[in-house]
């Protein structure tokens, strides 16, 4: 070769470019400005879905034991009269006499509910304590300060038991341990911890580290693993392929999160069962009915709550509501309105799955996508004091402010927990990717 040094220089440059490309591929670059709009979409989508799901909450839980609720709702029931819940004393929901979307106009205020308020509280605690990982003491102090002791305090089952234990001086995770908390298998942790996934973009490992203690404040075993499934899905939104359809992205996120469920758990069996029916082409109503038959009537895969003679056959339980949430996830196929409809009609604690997926899809669609789906005159104000207490501005907040606080928390998480870079000049985060999530 006439110019060996030139050839060696060329090879070096090619290798250098290759290394740079590889380094770039190992880094997730996320726009802070775009993410802030997505966090707005999360809170807005969650509120719409939460309040819509409340119309049908506990209307239909099956016909085992003393409480008989008749046939489950079907697609044909959307827009028709709401039926009374198990505690409705024969009356439809006060929210609406018909099953339809609940939308709060710009001149009004979204009220907090148990599907949003403790998530709000955890974000507030991370923000005010300037930390990425809450300590047992910080969680207990936050609960005691912001949750009312007297009724109505909007706590149910495991949350209420954990709160009572905290008032006695017990700290998490002992508050969720079965030896102290007989309600550890209930749904509570699923409503309160999904936000940790969004506070760790693209890194479910970090999200699960952040959420570990908050989840175990009220949950154990399957209830904790199911909560981790939701946290993982929320974290994976930022690393899912934006070139694919929403349905494809959600399925990838769900399958990746399913891999963390112990194969011996009923949670894993429920996931596989619902997905199998979905892939086989069953309607969502057929799949929901099959879930009821398999898990509440036949008590298969280790799901034995019917035999425990719990109130309403464990209608607040983590497991049955996880299975129901998967029905709306798979069959909703990434369409926000359709997902909320199916979730609201599916049965059991219907405001929880709707709120979970409403928030997740709202984040993926961003503020503009949610407003386009439902109208641009929706309120952005939020009243945390409807259910909680001792927040600034008499409890009135805005989604803009809530999203901005989320961004500040993520700045700390990226720097301290991910060894990433917060580039304020470019207004992006540079996050080392988790390999094979």
C-alpha positions as CSV (number, residue, x, y, z in Angstrom):
1,X,0.0,0.0,0.0
2,X,1.3,3.4,-1.0
3,X,0.0,5.3,2.1
4,X,0.0,2.9,5.1
5,X,-0.3,5.7,7.6
6,X,-3.2,7.2,5.8
7,X,-4.9,3.8,5.8
8,X,-4.2,3.4,9.6
9,X,-5.7,6.8,10.2
10,X,-8.8,5.9,8.2
11,X,-9.2,2.7,10.2
12,X,-8.8,4.7,13.5
13,X,-11.4,7.2,12.4
14,X,-13.9,4.5,11.5
15,X,-13.4,2.8,14.8
16,X,-13.7,6.1,16.7
17,X,-17.0,6.8,14.8
18,X,-18.2,3.3,15.6
19,X,-17.4,3.8,19.3
20,X,-19.2,7.1,19.4
21,X,-22.3,5.6,17.7
22,X,-22.3,2.8,20.2
23,X,-22.0,5.2,23.1
24,X,-24.8,7.3,21.7
25,X,-27.0,4.2,21.3
26,X,-26.4,3.3,25.0
27,X,-27.7,6.7,26.0
28,X,-31.4,7.7,26.2
29,X,-31.8,11.4,25.3
30,X,-35.1,12.9,26.7
31,X,-36.4,16.4,26.2
32,X,-37.3,18.0,29.5
33,X,-39.8,20.4,27.9
34,X,-41.6,17.5,26.1
35,X,-41.6,15.4,29.3
36,X,-43.2,18.2,31.3
37,X,-46.1,18.3,28.8
38,X,-46.3,14.5,29.1
39,X,-46.5,14.7,32.9
40,X,-49.4,17.2,32.5
41,X,-51.0,14.6,30.2
42,X,-50.5,12.0,33.0
43,X,-52.4,14.0,35.6
44,X,-55.1,15.1,33.2
45,X,-55.6,11.6,31.7
46,X,-55.6,10.0,35.2
47,X,-58.3,12.4,36.5
48,X,-60.6,11.9,33.5
49,X,-60.3,8.1,33.8
50,X,-60.5,8.1,37.6
51,X,-63.7,10.1,37.8
52,X,-65.3,8.2,34.8
53,X,-64.5,4.8,36.5
54,X,-66.1,6.0,39.7
55,X,-69.5,5.9,38.1
56,X,-69.4,2.1,37.8
57,X,-67.1,1.4,40.8
58,X,-68.3,-1.8,42.5
59,X,-71.5,-2.0,40.4
60,X,-70.6,-5.5,39.2
61,X,-68.5,-7.9,41.2
62,X,-70.2,-11.3,40.4
63,X,-72.7,-13.4,42.2
64,X,-70.7,-15.3,44.9
65,X,-71.7,-15.0,48.6
66,X,-74.3,-12.7,50.0
67,X,-73.8,-9.8,47.5
68,X,-75.4,-10.5,44.1
69,X,-74.8,-7.9,41.4
70,X,-76.3,-9.6,38.4
71,X,-74.8,-9.9,34.9
72,X,-71.6,-8.0,34.2
73,X,-71.8,-4.9,32.0
74,X,-71.1,-5.2,28.3
75,X,-70.2,-2.7,25.6
76,X,-73.9,-2.1,25.0
77,X,-74.2,-0.6,28.5
78,X,-72.0,2.5,27.6
79,X,-74.3,5.5,27.7
80,X,-77.1,3.7,29.4
81,X,-78.3,4.1,33.0
82,X,-75.8,3.3,35.7
83,X,-76.7,0.5,38.1
84,X,-76.2,0.9,41.9
85,X,-73.0,-0.2,43.5
86,X,-72.8,-2.7,46.3
87,X,-73.1,0.2,48.7
88,X,-75.4,2.3,46.5
89,X,-78.6,1.6,48.4
90,X,-80.4,1.0,45.1
91,X,-79.4,4.3,43.6
92,X,-77.1,5.1,40.6
93,X,-73.8,7.0,41.1
94,X,-74.2,10.6,42.2
95,X,-71.7,11.6,39.5
96,X,-73.9,10.6,36.6
97,X,-77.1,8.7,36.1
98,X,-75.6,7.3,32.9
99,X,-72.3,5.6,32.2
100,X,-70.3,8.2,30.3
101,X,-67.1,10.2,30.5
102,X,-66.8,12.7,33.4
103,X,-65.2,15.9,32.1
104,X,-64.4,18.9,34.3
105,X,-64.5,22.3,32.5
106,X,-61.9,25.0,32.7
107,X,-63.9,27.0,35.2
108,X,-64.1,24.2,37.7
109,X,-61.6,22.0,39.6
110,X,-60.7,18.3,39.5
111,X,-61.1,16.7,42.9
112,X,-58.5,14.4,44.3
113,X,-59.4,10.8,44.9
114,X,-57.6,7.8,46.3
115,X,-56.3,7.0,42.8
116,X,-54.4,10.3,42.7
117,X,-53.9,11.7,46.1
118,X,-51.2,9.5,47.6
119,X,-49.3,9.7,44.4
120,X,-49.5,13.5,44.7
121,X,-48.3,13.2,48.3
122,X,-45.3,11.0,47.4
123,X,-44.3,13.5,44.7
124,X,-44.6,16.3,47.3
125,X,-42.5,14.3,49.8
126,X,-39.8,13.7,47.2
127,X,-39.8,17.4,46.3
128,X,-39.8,18.9,49.8
129,X,-37.3,16.4,51.2
130,X,-35.0,16.9,48.2
131,X,-34.5,13.2,47.9
132,X,-34.9,10.4,45.3
133,X,-35.5,7.6,47.9
134,X,-38.0,8.2,50.7
135,X,-37.0,6.8,54.1
136,X,-39.4,5.0,56.4
137,X,-39.6,8.0,58.7
138,X,-40.3,10.4,55.8
139,X,-43.2,8.2,54.6
140,X,-44.7,7.9,58.1
141,X,-44.3,11.7,58.7
142,X,-45.9,12.5,55.4
143,X,-48.9,10.1,56.0
144,X,-49.5,11.5,59.4
145,X,-49.3,15.1,58.3
146,X,-51.4,14.9,55.1
147,X,-54.0,12.2,55.9
148,X,-56.9,13.0,58.2
149,X,-57.4,10.8,61.2
150,X,-61.1,11.2,61.4
151,X,-63.6,9.9,58.8
152,X,-64.1,10.6,56.0
153,X,-60.4,10.2,55.3
154,X,-60.7,8.4,52.0
155,X,-58.6,5.4,53.1
156,X,-59.6,1.9,52.4
157,X,-58.5,-1.6,53.5
158,X,-54.7,-1.9,53.5
159,X,-54.0,1.9,53.4
160,X,-56.2,2.3,56.5
161,X,-54.5,-0.5,58.3
162,X,-51.1,0.9,57.5
163,X,-52.2,4.3,58.6
164,X,-53.4,2.9,61.9
165,X,-50.1,1.2,62.4
166,X,-48.2,4.4,61.7
167,X,-50.2,6.2,64.3
168,X,-49.0,3.5,66.8
169,X,-45.4,4.2,65.7
170,X,-44.9,1.4,63.3
171,X,-42.7,2.2,60.2
172,X,-42.8,0.9,56.7
173,X,-42.2,-1.9,55.5
174,X,-43.6,-3.4,58.7
175,X,-46.9,-1.6,58.0
176,X,-47.4,-3.8,54.9
177,X,-46.1,-7.1,56.4
178,X,-48.7,-9.8,56.7
179,X,-48.0,-10.3,60.3
180,X,-49.2,-6.8,61.0
181,X,-51.5,-6.0,58.1
182,X,-54.1,-8.6,57.2
183,X,-55.1,-6.6,54.2
184,X,-51.7,-6.8,52.5
185,X,-53.2,-8.5,49.4
186,X,-55.6,-5.7,48.6
187,X,-55.4,-3.1,45.8
188,X,-54.0,-0.1,47.7
189,X,-50.4,0.0,46.5
190,X,-51.5,-0.2,42.9
191,X,-53.2,3.1,43.2
192,X,-50.5,5.0,44.9
193,X,-47.1,4.2,43.3
194,X,-47.3,4.2,39.5
195,X,-45.8,7.7,39.4
196,X,-42.4,6.4,40.5
197,X,-42.1,4.9,37.0
198,X,-42.5,8.2,35.4
199,X,-39.9,9.8,37.8
200,X,-37.3,7.4,36.4
201,X,-37.5,7.7,32.6
202,X,-36.5,4.6,30.7
203,X,-35.1,3.0,33.8
204,X,-37.4,0.5,35.6
205,X,-34.6,-0.7,37.8
206,X,-34.3,2.8,39.3
207,X,-38.1,3.2,39.4
208,X,-38.5,0.0,41.3
209,X,-35.7,1.0,43.7
210,X,-37.6,4.3,44.4
211,X,-41.0,2.6,44.7
212,X,-39.8,-0.4,46.8
213,X,-40.6,1.0,50.2
214,X,-43.7,3.0,49.2
215,X,-45.2,-0.2,47.7
216,X,-44.3,-2.3,50.8
217,X,-45.9,0.4,53.0
218,X,-49.2,-1.4,52.2
219,X,-48.5,-4.5,50.1
220,X,-46.7,-7.9,50.1
221,X,-46.1,-10.8,47.7
222,X,-48.5,-10.7,44.7
223,X,-49.9,-7.3,45.6
224,X,-46.4,-5.9,45.7
225,X,-45.3,-7.6,42.5
226,X,-48.4,-6.3,40.7
227,X,-47.7,-2.8,41.8
228,X,-44.1,-3.2,40.5
229,X,-45.6,-4.3,37.2
230,X,-47.4,-1.0,36.9
231,X,-44.3,1.0,38.0
232,X,-42.2,-0.8,35.4
233,X,-44.6,-0.2,32.6
234,X,-44.6,3.6,33.4
235,X,-40.8,3.7,33.4
236,X,-40.6,1.9,30.1
237,X,-42.7,4.4,28.2
238,X,-39.6,6.5,27.5
239,X,-37.6,3.6,26.0
240,X,-40.4,2.1,24.0
241,X,-40.1,2.5,20.2
242,X,-42.0,5.7,19.3
243,X,-42.1,4.6,15.6
244,X,-44.4,1.7,16.6
245,X,-48.2,2.0,17.2
246,X,-49.4,2.6,20.7
247,X,-50.8,-0.9,20.9
248,X,-47.4,-2.4,19.9
249,X,-45.6,-0.2,22.4
250,X,-47.9,-1.1,25.2
251,X,-47.6,-4.8,24.5
252,X,-43.8,-4.6,24.6
253,X,-43.9,-2.6,27.8
254,X,-46.3,-5.1,29.3
255,X,-44.3,-8.2,28.3
256,X,-41.1,-6.7,29.6
257,X,-42.8,-6.0,32.9
258,X,-44.4,-9.4,33.0
259,X,-40.8,-10.9,33.0
260,X,-40.4,-9.6,36.5
261,X,-43.4,-11.4,37.9
262,X,-42.5,-14.7,39.6
263,X,-43.7,-17.5,37.4
264,X,-45.2,-19.2,40.4
265,X,-47.3,-16.2,41.3
266,X,-51.0,-15.9,40.5
267,X,-50.2,-12.5,39.1
268,X,-48.1,-14.1,36.3
269,X,-50.8,-16.7,35.6
270,X,-53.4,-13.9,35.3
271,X,-51.3,-12.0,32.8
272,X,-50.7,-15.1,30.7
273,X,-54.4,-16.1,30.9
274,X,-55.7,-12.7,29.8
275,X,-53.1,-12.4,27.1
276,X,-53.9,-15.9,25.7
277,X,-57.6,-15.0,25.4
278,X,-56.8,-11.7,23.7
279,X,-54.5,-13.4,21.2
280,X,-57.1,-16.1,20.5
281,X,-59.6,-13.4,19.5
282,X,-62.1,-13.6,22.3
283,X,-64.1,-10.4,22.9
284,X,-63.2,-8.4,26.0
285,X,-66.5,-9.4,27.6
286,X,-65.7,-13.1,27.0
287,X,-62.2,-12.6,28.5
288,X,-63.6,-10.8,31.5
289,X,-66.2,-13.5,32.1
290,X,-63.5,-16.1,31.8
291,X,-61.4,-14.2,34.4
292,X,-64.4,-14.2,36.8
293,X,-65.0,-18.0,36.3
294,X,-61.3,-19.0,36.6
295,X,-60.3,-16.9,39.6
296,X,-63.5,-16.1,41.6
297,X,-65.5,-19.2,41.0
298,X,-62.9,-21.9,40.4
299,X,-60.1,-20.3,42.5
300,X,-57.3,-21.5,40.1
301,X,-53.6,-20.6,40.0
302,X,-53.5,-20.2,43.8
303,X,-56.0,-17.3,43.8
304,X,-58.1,-18.5,46.8
305,X,-59.8,-15.3,48.1
306,X,-63.3,-16.7,47.6
307,X,-62.6,-19.4,50.2
308,X,-61.6,-16.7,52.8
309,X,-65.2,-15.3,53.0
310,X,-64.0,-11.7,52.7
311,X,-66.5,-8.8,52.4
312,X,-67.7,-8.6,48.8
313,X,-65.6,-11.6,47.9
314,X,-62.4,-9.6,48.0
315,X,-63.7,-7.1,45.4
316,X,-60.9,-4.7,46.5
317,X,-58.2,-7.3,46.0
318,X,-55.1,-6.7,44.1
319,X,-55.4,-9.9,42.0
320,X,-58.9,-9.7,40.5
321,X,-58.5,-6.0,39.7
322,X,-55.1,-6.7,38.1
323,X,-56.7,-9.2,35.7
324,X,-59.5,-6.8,35.0
325,X,-57.0,-4.0,34.2
326,X,-55.2,-6.3,31.7
327,X,-58.5,-6.7,29.9
328,X,-58.8,-3.0,29.3
329,X,-55.1,-2.7,28.5
330,X,-55.0,-5.3,25.8
331,X,-58.4,-4.7,24.3
332,X,-58.1,-0.9,24.5
333,X,-55.1,-1.2,22.1
334,X,-53.7,2.2,23.1
335,X,-56.9,4.2,22.4
336,X,-57.5,6.3,25.5
337,X,-61.3,6.6,25.1
338,X,-61.7,2.9,24.3
339,X,-59.5,1.8,27.2
340,X,-61.4,3.9,29.7
341,X,-64.7,2.6,28.4
342,X,-63.7,-1.0,28.7
343,X,-62.1,-0.4,32.1
344,X,-65.3,1.3,33.4
345,X,-67.5,-1.5,32.2
346,X,-65.2,-4.4,33.2
347,X,-66.3,-4.6,36.8
348,X,-65.0,-4.6,40.4
349,X,-62.9,-1.6,41.5
350,X,-63.3,0.0,38.0
351,X,-61.9,3.4,38.8
352,X,-58.5,1.9,39.6
353,X,-57.7,0.3,36.2
354,X,-59.2,3.2,34.4
355,X,-57.1,5.7,36.4
356,X,-53.9,3.6,35.9
357,X,-54.2,3.4,32.1
358,X,-55.7,6.9,31.8
359,X,-52.6,8.2,33.4
360,X,-50.2,6.0,31.4
361,X,-51.8,6.8,28.0
362,X,-52.2,10.4,29.0
363,X,-48.5,10.6,29.5
364,X,-47.7,8.8,26.2
365,X,-50.2,11.1,24.3
366,X,-49.0,14.3,26.2
367,X,-51.2,17.2,27.1
368,X,-52.2,18.0,23.6
369,X,-53.2,14.5,22.8
370,X,-55.5,14.2,25.8
371,X,-57.1,17.5,25.1
372,X,-57.6,16.6,21.5
373,X,-59.3,13.4,22.5
374,X,-61.7,15.1,24.9
375,X,-61.8,18.8,24.1
376,X,-59.5,21.7,25.0
377,X,-61.7,23.4,27.6
378,X,-60.8,21.0,30.4
379,X,-59.7,22.2,33.8
380,X,-56.1,22.1,34.8
381,X,-56.7,22.9,38.5
382,X,-56.6,20.1,41.1
383,X,-58.0,20.2,44.7
384,X,-55.8,17.9,46.8
385,X,-57.7,19.0,49.9
386,X,-60.8,17.1,48.8
387,X,-59.2,14.0,50.3
388,X,-56.0,15.1,52.0
389,X,-54.8,18.1,54.1
390,X,-52.0,20.5,55.0
391,X,-50.8,21.5,51.6
392,X,-50.1,25.0,50.5
393,X,-52.6,27.3,48.7
394,X,-55.4,25.7,50.6
395,X,-54.9,22.6,48.5
396,X,-55.5,24.1,45.1
397,X,-52.8,23.2,42.6
398,X,-52.4,23.1,38.8
399,X,-51.2,20.4,36.5
400,X,-48.6,22.8,35.1
401,X,-47.2,23.2,38.6
402,X,-47.4,19.4,39.4
403,X,-45.6,18.6,36.2
404,X,-42.9,21.2,36.8
405,X,-42.2,19.7,40.3
406,X,-41.9,16.3,38.6
407,X,-39.2,17.7,36.3
408,X,-37.2,18.9,39.3
409,X,-37.4,15.5,41.0
410,X,-36.3,13.8,37.8
411,X,-33.3,16.1,37.5
412,X,-32.1,14.8,40.9
413,X,-32.9,11.2,40.0
414,X,-31.0,11.4,36.7
415,X,-27.9,12.9,38.4
416,X,-27.9,10.9,41.6
417,X,-29.5,7.5,40.8
418,X,-28.7,7.1,37.1
419,X,-25.3,8.7,36.8
420,X,-26.8,10.6,33.9
421,X,-26.5,14.2,32.8
422,X,-29.0,17.1,33.2
423,X,-28.1,19.4,30.3
424,X,-30.0,22.6,31.0
425,X,-28.6,24.4,28.0
426,X,-30.0,21.8,25.6
427,X,-32.9,21.2,28.0
428,X,-32.5,17.4,27.9
429,X,-31.6,14.5,30.1
430,X,-28.9,12.1,28.9
431,X,-29.7,8.8,30.6
432,X,-27.6,5.6,30.5
433,X,-29.8,2.9,29.1
434,X,-30.7,-0.2,31.0
435,X,-29.6,-3.1,28.8
436,X,-32.3,-5.7,28.0
437,X,-35.1,-4.3,30.2
